Amino acid sequence: MIKVKSSQKIFMDTEVATLTGICVEHLHDLAKARHLGFIARAAEAAGKQADQWLFTLSDLLILVMLHPRCEH
């Protein structure tokens, strides 16, 4: 069972990994393959772009159903 705050609308990839037990690497692969989540780009001080995967509650529920917890 996953418990989240009712007010929370967006989840970062690290939060999703913690809540679902799916490692970040598998989470990114699954999100790309199933077209879940979206990438937010944030400018860093060095002028580079940092990619942060963001997921909705619906994405979170789908991920839980599609992938078991990682055992590694």
mmJSON file of the N, C-alpha and C atoms, coordinates in Angstrom:
{"data_MODEL":{"atom_site":{
"group_PDB":["ATOM","ATOM","ATOM","ATOM","ATOM","ATOM","ATOM","ATOM","ATOM","ATOM","ATOM","ATOM","ATOM","ATOM","ATOM","ATOM","ATOM","ATOM","ATOM","ATOM","ATOM","ATOM","ATOM","ATOM","ATOM","ATOM","ATOM","ATOM","ATOM","ATOM","ATOM","ATOM","ATOM","ATOM","ATOM","ATOM","ATOM","ATOM","ATOM","ATOM","ATOM","ATOM","ATOM","ATOM","ATOM","ATOM","ATOM","ATOM","ATOM","ATOM","ATOM","ATOM","ATOM","ATOM","ATOM","ATOM","ATOM","ATOM","ATOM","ATOM","ATOM","ATOM","ATOM","ATOM","ATOM","ATOM","ATOM","ATOM","ATOM","ATOM","ATOM","ATOM","ATOM","ATOM","ATOM","ATOM","ATOM","ATOM","ATOM","ATOM","ATOM","ATOM","ATOM","ATOM","ATOM","ATOM","ATOM","ATOM","ATOM","ATOM","ATOM","ATOM","ATOM","ATOM","ATOM","ATOM","ATOM","ATOM","ATOM","ATOM","ATOM","ATOM","ATOM","ATOM","ATOM","ATOM","ATOM","ATOM","ATOM","ATOM","ATOM","ATOM","ATOM","ATOM","ATOM","ATOM","ATOM","ATOM","ATOM","ATOM","ATOM","ATOM","ATOM","ATOM","ATOM","ATOM","ATOM","ATOM","ATOM","ATOM","ATOM","ATOM","ATOM","ATOM","ATOM","ATOM","ATOM","ATOM","ATOM","ATOM","ATOM","ATOM","ATOM","ATOM","ATOM","ATOM","ATOM","ATOM","ATOM","ATOM","ATOM","ATOM","ATOM","ATOM","ATOM","ATOM","ATOM","ATOM","ATOM","ATOM","ATOM","ATOM","ATOM","ATOM","ATOM","ATOM","ATOM","ATOM","ATOM","ATOM","ATOM","ATOM","ATOM","ATOM","ATOM","ATOM","ATOM","ATOM","ATOM","ATOM","ATOM","ATOM","ATOM","ATOM","ATOM","ATOM","ATOM","ATOM","ATOM","ATOM","ATOM","ATOM","ATOM","ATOM","ATOM","ATOM","ATOM","ATOM","ATOM","ATOM","ATOM","ATOM","ATOM","ATOM","ATOM","ATOM","ATOM","ATOM","ATOM","ATOM","ATOM","ATOM","ATOM","ATOM","ATOM","ATOM"],
"id":[1,2,3,4,5,6,7,8,9,10,11,12,13,14,15,16,17,18,19,20,21,22,23,24,25,26,27,28,29,30,31,32,33,34,35,36,37,38,39,40,41,42,43,44,45,46,47,48,49,50,51,52,53,54,55,56,57,58,59,60,61,62,63,64,65,66,67,68,69,70,71,72,73,74,75,76,77,78,79,80,81,82,83,84,85,86,87,88,89,90,91,92,93,94,95,96,97,98,99,100,101,102,103,104,105,106,107,108,109,110,111,112,113,114,115,116,117,118,119,120,121,122,123,124,125,126,127,128,129,130,131,132,133,134,135,136,137,138,139,140,141,142,143,144,145,146,147,148,149,150,151,152,153,154,155,156,157,158,159,160,161,162,163,164,165,166,167,168,169,170,171,172,173,174,175,176,177,178,179,180,181,182,183,184,185,186,187,188,189,190,191,192,193,194,195,196,197,198,199,200,201,202,203,204,205,206,207,208,209,210,211,212,213,214,215,216],
"type_symbol":["N","C","C","N","C","C","N","C","C","N","C","C","N","C","C","N","C","C","N","C","C","N","C","C","N","C","C","N","C","C","N","C","C","N","C","C","N","C","C","N","C","C","N","C","C","N","C","C","N","C","C","N","C","C","N","C","C","N","C","C","N","C","C","N","C","C","N","C","C","N","C","C","N","C","C","N","C","C","N","C","C","N","C","C","N","C","C","N","C","C","N","C","C","N","C","C","N","C","C","N","C","C","N","C","C","N","C","C","N","C","C","N","C","C","N","C","C","N","C","C","N","C","C","N","C","C","N","C","C","N","C","C","N","C","C","N","C","C","N","C","C","N","C","C","N","C","C","N","C","C","N","C","C","N","C","C","N","C","C","N","C","C","N","C","C","N","C","C","N","C","C","N","C","C","N","C","C","N","C","C","N","C","C","N","C","C","N","C","C","N","C","C","N","C","C","N","C","C","N","C","C","N","C","C","N","C","C","N","C","C","N","C","C","N","C","C"],
"label_atom_id":["N","CA","C","N","CA","C","N","CA","C","N","CA","C","N","CA","C","N","CA","C","N","CA","C","N","CA","C","N","CA","C","N","CA","C","N","CA","C","N","CA","C","N","CA","C","N","CA","C","N","CA","C","N","CA","C","N","CA","C","N","CA","C","N","CA","C","N","CA","C","N","CA","C","N","CA","C","N","CA","C","N","CA","C","N","CA","C","N","CA","C","N","CA","C","N","CA","C","N","CA","C","N","CA","C","N","CA","C","N","CA","C","N","CA","C","N","CA","C","N","CA","C","N","CA","C","N","CA","C","N","CA","C","N","CA","C","N","CA","C","N","CA","C","N","CA","C","N","CA","C","N","CA","C","N","CA","C","N","CA","C","N","CA","C","N","CA","C","N","CA","C","N","CA","C","N","CA","C","N","CA","C","N","CA","C","N","CA","C","N","CA","C","N","CA","C","N","CA","C","N","CA","C","N","CA","C","N","CA","C","N","CA","C","N","CA","C","N","CA","C","N","CA","C","N","CA","C","N","CA","C","N","CA","C","N","CA","C","N","CA","C","N","CA","C","N","CA","C","N","CA","C"],
"label_alt_id":[null,null,null,null,null,null,null,null,null,null,null,null,null,null,null,null,null,null,null,null,null,null,null,null,null,null,null,null,null,null,null,null,null,null,null,null,null,null,null,null,null,null,null,null,null,null,null,null,null,null,null,null,null,null,null,null,null,null,null,null,null,null,null,null,null,null,null,null,null,null,null,null,null,null,null,null,null,null,null,null,null,null,null,null,null,null,null,null,null,null,null,null,null,null,null,null,null,null,null,null,null,null,null,null,null,null,null,null,null,null,null,null,null,null,null,null,null,null,null,null,null,null,null,null,null,null,null,null,null,null,null,null,null,null,null,null,null,null,null,null,null,null,null,null,null,null,null,null,null,null,null,null,null,null,null,null,null,null,null,null,null,null,null,null,null,null,null,null,null,null,null,null,null,null,null,null,null,null,null,null,null,null,null,null,null,null,null,null,null,null,null,null,null,null,null,null,null,null,null,null,null,null,null,null,null,null,null,null,null,null,null,null,null,null,null,null],
"label_comp_id":["MET","MET","MET","ILE","ILE","ILE","LYS","LYS","LYS","VAL","VAL","VAL","LYS","LYS","LYS","SER","SER","SER","SER","SER","SER","GLN","GLN","GLN","LYS","LYS","LYS","ILE","ILE","ILE","PHE","PHE","PHE","MET","MET","MET","ASP","ASP","ASP","THR","THR","THR","GLU","GLU","GLU","VAL","VAL","VAL","ALA","ALA","ALA","THR","THR","THR","LEU","LEU","LEU","THR","THR","THR","GLY","GLY","GLY","ILE","ILE","ILE","CYS","CYS","CYS","VAL","VAL","VAL","GLU","GLU","GLU","HIS","HIS","HIS","LEU","LEU","LEU","HIS","HIS","HIS","ASP","ASP","ASP","LEU","LEU","LEU","ALA","ALA","ALA","LYS","LYS","LYS","ALA","ALA","ALA","ARG","ARG","ARG","HIS","HIS","HIS","LEU","LEU","LEU","GLY","GLY","GLY","PHE","PHE","PHE","ILE","ILE","ILE","ALA","ALA","ALA","ARG","ARG","ARG","ALA","ALA","ALA","ALA","ALA","ALA","GLU","GLU","GLU","ALA","ALA","ALA","ALA","ALA","ALA","GLY","GLY","GLY","LYS","LYS","LYS","GLN","GLN","GLN","ALA","ALA","ALA","ASP","ASP","ASP","GLN","GLN","GLN","TRP","TRP","TRP","LEU","LEU","LEU","PHE","PHE","PHE","THR","THR","THR","LEU","LEU","LEU","SER","SER","SER","ASP","ASP","ASP","LEU","LEU","LEU","LEU","LEU","LEU","ILE","ILE","ILE","LEU","LEU","LEU","VAL","VAL","VAL","MET","MET","MET","LEU","LEU","LEU","HIS","HIS","HIS","PRO","PRO","PRO","ARG","ARG","ARG","CYS","CYS","CYS","GLU","GLU","GLU","HIS","HIS","HIS"],
"label_asym_id":["A","A","A","A","A","A","A","A","A","A","A","A","A","A","A","A","A","A","A","A","A","A","A","A","A","A","A","A","A","A","A","A","A","A","A","A","A","A","A","A","A","A","A","A","A","A","A","A","A","A","A","A","A","A","A","A","A","A","A","A","A","A","A","A","A","A","A","A","A","A","A","A","A","A","A","A","A","A","A","A","A","A","A","A","A","A","A","A","A","A","A","A","A","A","A","A","A","A","A","A","A","A","A","A","A","A","A","A","A","A","A","A","A","A","A","A","A","A","A","A","A","A","A","A","A","A","A","A","A","A","A","A","A","A","A","A","A","A","A","A","A","A","A","A","A","A","A","A","A","A","A","A","A","A","A","A","A","A","A","A","A","A","A","A","A","A","A","A","A","A","A","A","A","A","A","A","A","A","A","A","A","A","A","A","A","A","A","A","A","A","A","A","A","A","A","A","A","A","A","A","A","A","A","A","A","A","A","A","A","A","A","A","A","A","A","A"],
"label_entity_id":["1","1","1","1","1","1","1","1","1","1","1","1","1","1","1","1","1","1","1","1","1","1","1","1","1","1","1","1","1","1","1","1","1","1","1","1","1","1","1","1","1","1","1","1","1","1","1","1","1","1","1","1","1","1","1","1","1","1","1","1","1","1","1","1","1","1","1","1","1","1","1","1","1","1","1","1","1","1","1","1","1","1","1","1","1","1","1","1","1","1","1","1","1","1","1","1","1","1","1","1","1","1","1","1","1","1","1","1","1","1","1","1","1","1","1","1","1","1","1","1","1","1","1","1","1","1","1","1","1","1","1","1","1","1","1","1","1","1","1","1","1","1","1","1","1","1","1","1","1","1","1","1","1","1","1","1","1","1","1","1","1","1","1","1","1","1","1","1","1","1","1","1","1","1","1","1","1","1","1","1","1","1","1","1","1","1","1","1","1","1","1","1","1","1","1","1","1","1","1","1","1","1","1","1","1","1","1","1","1","1","1","1","1","1","1","1"],
"label_seq_id":[1,1,1,2,2,2,3,3,3,4,4,4,5,5,5,6,6,6,7,7,7,8,8,8,9,9,9,10,10,10,11,11,11,12,12,12,13,13,13,14,14,14,15,15,15,16,16,16,17,17,17,18,18,18,19,19,19,20,20,20,21,21,21,22,22,22,23,23,23,24,24,24,25,25,25,26,26,26,27,27,27,28,28,28,29,29,29,30,30,30,31,31,31,32,32,32,33,33,33,34,34,34,35,35,35,36,36,36,37,37,37,38,38,38,39,39,39,40,40,40,41,41,41,42,42,42,43,43,43,44,44,44,45,45,45,46,46,46,47,47,47,48,48,48,49,49,49,50,50,50,51,51,51,52,52,52,53,53,53,54,54,54,55,55,55,56,56,56,57,57,57,58,58,58,59,59,59,60,60,60,61,61,61,62,62,62,63,63,63,64,64,64,65,65,65,66,66,66,67,67,67,68,68,68,69,69,69,70,70,70,71,71,71,72,72,72],
"pdbx_PDB_ins_code":[null,null,null,null,null,null,null,null,null,null,null,null,null,null,null,null,null,null,null,null,null,null,null,null,null,null,null,null,null,null,null,null,null,null,null,null,null,null,null,null,null,null,null,null,null,null,null,null,null,null,null,null,null,null,null,null,null,null,null,null,null,null,null,null,null,null,null,null,null,null,null,null,null,null,null,null,null,null,null,null,null,null,null,null,null,null,null,null,null,null,null,null,null,null,null,null,null,null,null,null,null,null,null,null,null,null,null,null,null,null,null,null,null,null,null,null,null,null,null,null,null,null,null,null,null,null,null,null,null,null,null,null,null,null,null,null,null,null,null,null,null,null,null,null,null,null,null,null,null,null,null,null,null,null,null,null,null,null,null,null,null,null,null,null,null,null,null,null,null,null,null,null,null,null,null,null,null,null,null,null,null,null,null,null,null,null,null,null,null,null,null,null,null,null,null,null,null,null,null,null,null,null,null,null,null,null,null,null,null,null,null,null,null,null,null,null],
"Cartn_x":[0.838,0.0,0.888,0.506,1.241,0.402,1.015,0.325,0.981,0.175,0.656,-0.3,0.179,-0.657,-1.681,-2.897,-3.944,-3.67,-2.902,-2.605,-1.448,-0.694,0.466,0.031,0.394,-0.029,1.092,2.33,3.481,4.527,5.126,6.148,7.441,8.572,9.874,10.238,11.162,11.539,12.092,12.823,13.362,12.255,11.215,10.071,9.315,9.127,8.435,9.219,10.538,11.376,11.234,11.2,11.041,9.659,8.636,7.266,6.958,7.481,7.135,8.123,9.357,10.38,11.04,10.742,11.364,12.586,13.745,14.959,14.833,15.593,15.492,15.81,16.789,17.156,15.985,15.391,14.238,13.041,12.883,11.792,11.899,13.093,13.291,13.039,13.55,13.345,11.867,11.158,9.732,8.932,9.292,8.595,8.777,9.986,10.23,9.444,9.458,8.793,7.276,6.712,5.249,4.725,5.626,5.25,4.552,5.178,4.658,5.558,5.005,5.788,6.2,6.955,7.485,8.781,9.579,10.886,10.79,11.219,11.314,12.778,13.028,14.413,14.652,15.705,16.053,17.469,17.65,18.971,19.841,21.041,21.999,22.912,23.676,24.556,25.6,25.998,27.029,26.47,25.181,24.595,24.143,24.254,23.817,22.356,21.727,20.352,20.323,19.568,19.397,18.014,17.943,16.661,16.126,14.895,14.227,12.921,12.761,11.518,10.468,9.278,8.156,6.986,6.237,5.131,3.888,2.734,1.455,1.043,0.009,-0.506,-0.985,-1.589,-2.029,-0.847,0.247,1.472,1.973,1.957,2.424,1.631,0.325,-0.524,-0.279,-0.075,0.215,1.552,2.556,3.877,3.821,3.046,2.912,2.303,1.357,0.693,1.57,2.423,3.218,4.509,5.109,6.457,6.542,7.09,7.269,8.418,8.504,9.608,10.936,11.955,13.283,13.912,14.588,15.211,16.724,17.269,18.735,19.133],
"Cartn_y":[-1.17,0.0,1.239,2.214,3.47,4.569,5.325,6.436,7.736,8.643,9.957,11.016,12.245,13.355,13.656,13.916,14.213,15.514,16.416,17.692,17.6,16.513,16.398,16.0,16.809,16.592,16.06,16.425,16.047,15.379,14.315,13.568,13.546,13.788,13.682,12.21,11.912,10.521,9.844,10.576,9.981,9.642,10.476,10.191,8.955,8.86,7.717,6.443,6.509,5.343,4.888,5.819,5.489,4.907,5.514,5.066,3.705,3.451,2.221,1.087,1.409,0.382,0.053,0.825,0.649,1.558,1.008,1.828,2.898,3.964,5.11,4.7,3.835,3.398,2.672,1.71,0.991,1.935,2.86,3.826,4.662,5.166,5.97,5.139,3.91,3.032,2.739,2.428,2.126,3.36,4.514,5.755,6.075,5.861,6.106,5.129,3.865,2.828,2.983,3.391,3.493,4.923,5.863,7.273,7.819,7.581,8.086,9.207,10.088,11.171,12.18,13.173,14.174,14.71,15.308,15.815,17.33,17.794,19.232,19.62,20.637,21.08,22.338,22.284,23.423,23.871,25.144,25.677,25.673,25.185,25.189,26.395,26.69,27.854,27.779,26.586,26.421,26.579,26.818,26.982,25.673,24.597,23.293,23.093,22.082,21.765,20.479,20.499,19.312,18.74,17.446,16.801,16.184,16.507,15.953,15.343,14.041,13.378,13.696,14.06,14.347,13.442,13.005,12.078,12.568,12.295,12.605,11.405,11.583,10.487,9.341,9.653,8.62,7.812,8.507,7.819,6.882,7.369,6.591,5.292,5.388,4.208,3.213,3.708,2.832,2.13,2.863,2.266,1.139,1.33,0.304,-0.97,-0.809,-1.967,-2.671,-1.921,-2.487,-3.149,-2.686,-3.143,-3.561,-4.731,-5.135,-4.354,-4.423,-3.781,-4.376,-3.563,-4.053,-4.815,-5.89,-6.736,-6.537,-5.646,-5.444,-4.255],
"Cartn_z":[0.0,0.0,0.0,-0.814,-0.906,-0.277,0.615,1.25,0.808,0.291,-0.115,0.415,0.485,0.925,-0.159,0.224,-0.753,-1.505,-0.907,-1.542,-2.539,-2.505,-3.378,-4.779,-5.76,-7.141,-8.024,-7.715,-8.539,-7.655,-8.197,-7.471,-8.275,-7.62,-8.272,-8.4,-9.315,-9.557,-8.308,-7.482,-6.262,-5.273,-5.212,-4.348,-4.839,-6.145,-6.726,-6.465,-6.598,-6.338,-4.886,-3.97,-2.552,-2.265,-2.833,-2.58,-3.194,-4.391,-5.115,-4.914,-4.542,-4.418,-5.743,-6.776,-8.093,-8.133,-8.473,-8.505,-9.586,-9.451,-10.355,-11.793,-11.99,-13.338,-14.014,-13.308,-13.867,-14.042,-13.133,-13.205,-14.472,-14.774,-15.98,-17.234,-17.259,-18.414,-18.631,-17.557,-17.642,-18.07,-17.543,-17.898,-19.379,-19.899,-21.322,-22.18,-21.81,-22.602,-22.6,-21.469,-21.335,-21.453,-21.762,-21.923,-20.68,-19.539,-18.263,-17.765,-16.979,-16.397,-17.451,-17.01,-17.929,-17.347,-18.206,-17.791,-17.622,-16.463,-16.211,-16.328,-17.061,-17.251,-16.421,-15.627,-14.769,-15.099,-15.276,-15.595,-14.341,-14.495,-13.384,-13.532,-12.502,-12.502,-13.612,-13.992,-15.014,-16.43,-16.551,-17.865,-18.488,-17.756,-18.254,-17.88,-18.479,-18.124,-17.324,-16.257,-15.424,-15.701,-15.951,-16.215,-14.932,-14.601,-13.426,-13.893,-13.683,-14.048,-13.006,-13.458,-12.584,-12.967,-11.957,-12.169,-11.459,-12.049,-11.407,-10.556,-9.771,-8.959,-9.857,-10.982,-11.924,-12.444,-12.785,-13.228,-12.139,-10.914,-9.769,-9.628,-9.734,-9.611,-10.744,-11.947,-13.084,-12.891,-12.448,-12.217,-11.199,-10.156,-9.118,-9.697,-10.602,-11.198,-12.229,-12.921,-14.012,-13.577,-12.495,-12.152,-10.688,-10.425,-9.014,-8.369,-7.076,-6.345,-6.805,-6.922,-7.317,-6.153,-6.472,-5.45,-5.357,-6.157,-6.141,-5.332],
"occupancy":[1.0,1.0,1.0,1.0,1.0,1.0,1.0,1.0,1.0,1.0,1.0,1.0,1.0,1.0,1.0,1.0,1.0,1.0,1.0,1.0,1.0,1.0,1.0,1.0,1.0,1.0,1.0,1.0,1.0,1.0,1.0,1.0,1.0,1.0,1.0,1.0,1.0,1.0,1.0,1.0,1.0,1.0,1.0,1.0,1.0,1.0,1.0,1.0,1.0,1.0,1.0,1.0,1.0,1.0,1.0,1.0,1.0,1.0,1.0,1.0,1.0,1.0,1.0,1.0,1.0,1.0,1.0,1.0,1.0,1.0,1.0,1.0,1.0,1.0,1.0,1.0,1.0,1.0,1.0,1.0,1.0,1.0,1.0,1.0,1.0,1.0,1.0,1.0,1.0,1.0,1.0,1.0,1.0,1.0,1.0,1.0,1.0,1.0,1.0,1.0,1.0,1.0,1.0,1.0,1.0,1.0,1.0,1.0,1.0,1.0,1.0,1.0,1.0,1.0,1.0,1.0,1.0,1.0,1.0,1.0,1.0,1.0,1.0,1.0,1.0,1.0,1.0,1.0,1.0,1.0,1.0,1.0,1.0,1.0,1.0,1.0,1.0,1.0,1.0,1.0,1.0,1.0,1.0,1.0,1.0,1.0,1.0,1.0,1.0,1.0,1.0,1.0,1.0,1.0,1.0,1.0,1.0,1.0,1.0,1.0,1.0,1.0,1.0,1.0,1.0,1.0,1.0,1.0,1.0,1.0,1.0,1.0,1.0,1.0,1.0,1.0,1.0,1.0,1.0,1.0,1.0,1.0,1.0,1.0,1.0,1.0,1.0,1.0,1.0,1.0,1.0,1.0,1.0,1.0,1.0,1.0,1.0,1.0,1.0,1.0,1.0,1.0,1.0,1.0,1.0,1.0,1.0,1.0,1.0,1.0,1.0,1.0,1.0,1.0,1.0,1.0],
"B_iso_or_equiv":[0.0,0.0,0.0,0.0,0.0,0.0,0.0,0.0,0.0,0.0,0.0,0.0,0.0,0.0,0.0,0.0,0.0,0.0,0.0,0.0,0.0,0.0,0.0,0.0,0.0,0.0,0.0,0.0,0.0,0.0,0.0,0.0,0.0,0.0,0.0,0.0,0.0,0.0,0.0,0.0,0.0,0.0,0.0,0.0,0.0,0.0,0.0,0.0,0.0,0.0,0.0,0.0,0.0,0.0,0.0,0.0,0.0,0.0,0.0,0.0,0.0,0.0,0.0,0.0,0.0,0.0,0.0,0.0,0.0,0.0,0.0,0.0,0.0,0.0,0.0,0.0,0.0,0.0,0.0,0.0,0.0,0.0,0.0,0.0,0.0,0.0,0.0,0.0,0.0,0.0,0.0,0.0,0.0,0.0,0.0,0.0,0.0,0.0,0.0,0.0,0.0,0.0,0.0,0.0,0.0,0.0,0.0,0.0,0.0,0.0,0.0,0.0,0.0,0.0,0.0,0.0,0.0,0.0,0.0,0.0,0.0,0.0,0.0,0.0,0.0,0.0,0.0,0.0,0.0,0.0,0.0,0.0,0.0,0.0,0.0,0.0,0.0,0.0,0.0,0.0,0.0,0.0,0.0,0.0,0.0,0.0,0.0,0.0,0.0,0.0,0.0,0.0,0.0,0.0,0.0,0.0,0.0,0.0,0.0,0.0,0.0,0.0,0.0,0.0,0.0,0.0,0.0,0.0,0.0,0.0,0.0,0.0,0.0,0.0,0.0,0.0,0.0,0.0,0.0,0.0,0.0,0.0,0.0,0.0,0.0,0.0,0.0,0.0,0.0,0.0,0.0,0.0,0.0,0.0,0.0,0.0,0.0,0.0,0.0,0.0,0.0,0.0,0.0,0.0,0.0,0.0,0.0,0.0,0.0,0.0,0.0,0.0,0.0,0.0,0.0,0.0],
"pdbx_formal_charge":[null,null,null,null,null,null,null,null,null,null,null,null,null,null,null,null,null,null,null,null,null,null,null,null,null,null,null,null,null,null,null,null,null,null,null,null,null,null,null,null,null,null,null,null,null,null,null,null,null,null,null,null,null,null,null,null,null,null,null,null,null,null,null,null,null,null,null,null,null,null,null,null,null,null,null,null,null,null,null,null,null,null,null,null,null,null,null,null,null,null,null,null,null,null,null,null,null,null,null,null,null,null,null,null,null,null,null,null,null,null,null,null,null,null,null,null,null,null,null,null,null,null,null,null,null,null,null,null,null,null,null,null,null,null,null,null,null,null,null,null,null,null,null,null,null,null,null,null,null,null,null,null,null,null,null,null,null,null,null,null,null,null,null,null,null,null,null,null,null,null,null,null,null,null,null,null,null,null,null,null,null,null,null,null,null,null,null,null,null,null,null,null,null,null,null,null,null,null,null,null,null,null,null,null,null,null,null,null,null,null,null,null,null,null,null,null],
"auth_seq_id":[1,1,1,2,2,2,3,3,3,4,4,4,5,5,5,6,6,6,7,7,7,8,8,8,9,9,9,10,10,10,11,11,11,12,12,12,13,13,13,14,14,14,15,15,15,16,16,16,17,17,17,18,18,18,19,19,19,20,20,20,21,21,21,22,22,22,23,23,23,24,24,24,25,25,25,26,26,26,27,27,27,28,28,28,29,29,29,30,30,30,31,31,31,32,32,32,33,33,33,34,34,34,35,35,35,36,36,36,37,37,37,38,38,38,39,39,39,40,40,40,41,41,41,42,42,42,43,43,43,44,44,44,45,45,45,46,46,46,47,47,47,48,48,48,49,49,49,50,50,50,51,51,51,52,52,52,53,53,53,54,54,54,55,55,55,56,56,56,57,57,57,58,58,58,59,59,59,60,60,60,61,61,61,62,62,62,63,63,63,64,64,64,65,65,65,66,66,66,67,67,67,68,68,68,69,69,69,70,70,70,71,71,71,72,72,72],
"auth_comp_id":["MET","MET","MET","ILE","ILE","ILE","LYS","LYS","LYS","VAL","VAL","VAL","LYS","LYS","LYS","SER","SER","SER","SER","SER","SER","GLN","GLN","GLN","LYS","LYS","LYS","ILE","ILE","ILE","PHE","PHE","PHE","MET","MET","MET","ASP","ASP","ASP","THR","THR","THR","GLU","GLU","GLU","VAL","VAL","VAL","ALA","ALA","ALA","THR","THR","THR","LEU","LEU","LEU","THR","THR","THR","GLY","GLY","GLY","ILE","ILE","ILE","CYS","CYS","CYS","VAL","VAL","VAL","GLU","GLU","GLU","HIS","HIS","HIS","LEU","LEU","LEU","HIS","HIS","HIS","ASP","ASP","ASP","LEU","LEU","LEU","ALA","ALA","ALA","LYS","LYS","LYS","ALA","ALA","ALA","ARG","ARG","ARG","HIS","HIS","HIS","LEU","LEU","LEU","GLY","GLY","GLY","PHE","PHE","PHE","ILE","ILE","ILE","ALA","ALA","ALA","ARG","ARG","ARG","ALA","ALA","ALA","ALA","ALA","ALA","GLU","GLU","GLU","ALA","ALA","ALA","ALA","ALA","ALA","GLY","GLY","GLY","LYS","LYS","LYS","GLN","GLN","GLN","ALA","ALA","ALA","ASP","ASP","ASP","GLN","GLN","GLN","TRP","TRP","TRP","LEU","LEU","LEU","PHE","PHE","PHE","THR","THR","THR","LEU","LEU","LEU","SER","SER","SER","ASP","ASP","ASP","LEU","LEU","LEU","LEU","LEU","LEU","ILE","ILE","ILE","LEU","LEU","LEU","VAL","VAL","VAL","MET","MET","MET","LEU","LEU","LEU","HIS","HIS","HIS","PRO","PRO","PRO","ARG","ARG","ARG","CYS","CYS","CYS","GLU","GLU","GLU","HIS","HIS","HIS"],
"auth_asym_id":["A","A","A","A","A","A","A","A","A","A","A","A","A","A","A","A","A","A","A","A","A","A","A","A","A","A","A","A","A","A","A","A","A","A","A","A","A","A","A","A","A","A","A","A","A","A","A","A","A","A","A","A","A","A","A","A","A","A","A","A","A","A","A","A","A","A","A","A","A","A","A","A","A","A","A","A","A","A","A","A","A","A","A","A","A","A","A","A","A","A","A","A","A","A","A","A","A","A","A","A","A","A","A","A","A","A","A","A","A","A","A","A","A","A","A","A","A","A","A","A","A","A","A","A","A","A","A","A","A","A","A","A","A","A","A","A","A","A","A","A","A","A","A","A","A","A","A","A","A","A","A","A","A","A","A","A","A","A","A","A","A","A","A","A","A","A","A","A","A","A","A","A","A","A","A","A","A","A","A","A","A","A","A","A","A","A","A","A","A","A","A","A","A","A","A","A","A","A","A","A","A","A","A","A","A","A","A","A","A","A","A","A","A","A","A","A"],
"auth_atom_id":["N","CA","C","N","CA","C","N","CA","C","N","CA","C","N","CA","C","N","CA","C","N","CA","C","N","CA","C","N","CA","C","N","CA","C","N","CA","C","N","CA","C","N","CA","C","N","CA","C","N","CA","C","N","CA","C","N","CA","C","N","CA","C","N","CA","C","N","CA","C","N","CA","C","N","CA","C","N","CA","C","N","CA","C","N","CA","C","N","CA","C","N","CA","C","N","CA","C","N","CA","C","N","CA","C","N","CA","C","N","CA","C","N","CA","C","N","CA","C","N","CA","C","N","CA","C","N","CA","C","N","CA","C","N","CA","C","N","CA","C","N","CA","C","N","CA","C","N","CA","C","N","CA","C","N","CA","C","N","CA","C","N","CA","C","N","CA","C","N","CA","C","N","CA","C","N","CA","C","N","CA","C","N","CA","C","N","CA","C","N","CA","C","N","CA","C","N","CA","C","N","CA","C","N","CA","C","N","CA","C","N","CA","C","N","CA","C","N","CA","C","N","CA","C","N","CA","C","N","CA","C","N","CA","C","N","CA","C","N","CA","C","N","CA","C","N","CA","C","N","CA","C"],
"pdbx_PDB_model_num":[1,1,1,1,1,1,1,1,1,1,1,1,1,1,1,1,1,1,1,1,1,1,1,1,1,1,1,1,1,1,1,1,1,1,1,1,1,1,1,1,1,1,1,1,1,1,1,1,1,1,1,1,1,1,1,1,1,1,1,1,1,1,1,1,1,1,1,1,1,1,1,1,1,1,1,1,1,1,1,1,1,1,1,1,1,1,1,1,1,1,1,1,1,1,1,1,1,1,1,1,1,1,1,1,1,1,1,1,1,1,1,1,1,1,1,1,1,1,1,1,1,1,1,1,1,1,1,1,1,1,1,1,1,1,1,1,1,1,1,1,1,1,1,1,1,1,1,1,1,1,1,1,1,1,1,1,1,1,1,1,1,1,1,1,1,1,1,1,1,1,1,1,1,1,1,1,1,1,1,1,1,1,1,1,1,1,1,1,1,1,1,1,1,1,1,1,1,1,1,1,1,1,1,1,1,1,1,1,1,1,1,1,1,1,1,1]
}}}
